[in-house]
Amino acid sequence: MYLAKVRGTVVATQKDRNLVGFKLLVTQRLDVVGEYIGKPDVSVDTVGAGVGETVIVVGGSSARYAAGNPDAPIDSTIIGIVDSTEIDN
């Protein structure tokens, strides 16, 4: 699991049948101080997240199970919306 920020939305009128009904969002991983790191991903949204929100994301086979379809071609799934974080130095 990791923290990410929702940066945008994806509209795909043609997609794999296992993705029909899923909302797709552009997410980008955050470091410990909230700065973007790495490249953006397309994530399946299972919690109703919106652009600008900080979210909890899972990847790999966990992403497919979190979306409820272990056969779907999913690498990244949003499983939570973050209200706040606290990090001790």
PyMOL commands that set and color helices and strands:
alter all, ss='L'
color gray80, all
select helices_A, chain A and resi 17-19+61-66
alter helices_A, ss='H'
color red, helices_A
select strands_A, chain A and resi 2-10+23-29+41-45+54-59+76-81
alter strands_A, ss='S'
color yellow, strands_A
deselect
rebuild
show_as cartoon
